[in-house]
Amino acid sequence: MTDIYADLGIRTLINAVGPATRLGGLPLSDEVVEAMRAAGQRNVRMDELQEAAGAEIAALVGAPAAYVTSGAAAALSLATAVCLAGDRPAAVDALPAVAGPRRRVVVQRAHRDPYDHAMTAVGAELVEIGYPGSTRPDELARELDDRTAMVLWRPGRGGDHLDITEVSALARAAGVPVLVDAAMDVPPLSRLAALFDGGADLVAISGGKAFRGPHTAGILCGRADLVAAVALHHQDMDIRPRTWRRSEVTGADPVRGRHGIGRGMKVGREQIVGLLVAVRAFVRDPDAHHRRGRQELADLRALLDADNRCVVRDDHEHHLDVPVVEIDLSPSGRQADEIVRELDRGNPRIHVGEDLAWRDVLTVNPMGLHPGDGTALARRLIEILDAGPGHGAADAQEVGR
Ligand SMILES: *Cc1c(COP(=O)(O)O)cnc(C)c1O
């Protein structure tokens, strides 16, 4: 088979960052690729595929209902659209203009995130409550009036903030749905169960992160009535109402709107089927990938420990629930930014986690590593350290910031 990337003159890279969208997500398993290939070669009715795949995914992950989206960010947009306009055709057609006062999404300040564009893009107005270090129940309670369409909650944010149970109890009393952005936090599936136990109405999950599905897939799951309304905002409605029959899967009434605001977030049958197969594989053996990852990290560690110029520490990435290692460059006297640029420029081309680069620590997440990549990374790093500083002379200019 020809190498399309080589044809294009693009170098492939070793992904030691993890499921980063800027690198195209994670490598896909043969099983997922094969399912996508087979799905791509035949046509089906997309509403029926969504219904069938959504029902199986819901059963696999333990949710009342599920819908496949083009990523968790799209799931946030579609959930917001449903909370703003429900299944009322006139309101669906009007988005991002919201009829009536109910257009606010309330979020704790500490839960803000660059992904919040997903909600404002469909017409919501974000309202922050609390402070970076703490949020109080009354600060939420006083926003839960008839202007508020939804509350957004994100897991794993430190500080003295409102947990999912407190938020859901207050919101439920006011009849306002709670959406959880668990893009990076589910699986483990026990966390999803805890979110539903805590009262979450809808949960957005990335399909391309810990589930290792196509990285342009995601899941919106939760309350069946809300999930059912997603189709109206999302599916292509280039149909003739006179001939468009009920679904043969569920017998549900055919969706009869025009294209909703989610039409630009369309999902291919390859993504839907690829995600379904990835979720099946995860449920079959949740630890399979971590076992392989731990091996790569051990191989990397063995070489770097013997070299003795960096301090390698085992750590755990809490959101993705994955073992990682930190490579502390301080003993080597080299700066992380310079090493990152050399790893990108060299051969093999390598991208590592930079979240701690400000204190000269590189992070290696094994989720995207192929067998042998751990060793290749360690060898390349040792080579850079051997060459000494100065090879990044052009960097200041190159980076220009
Ligand atoms: C990754 C992420 C998203 C977006 O997920 P995609 O599947 O890439 O669309 C949304 N929210 C948070 C907190 C994330 O980490």
Residues whose N, C-alpha, C, O or C-beta is under 5 A from the ligand:
A	BS01	LIG	S70 G71 A72 A73 A74 Y115 D181 A183 M184 S206 G207 H215 A217 G218
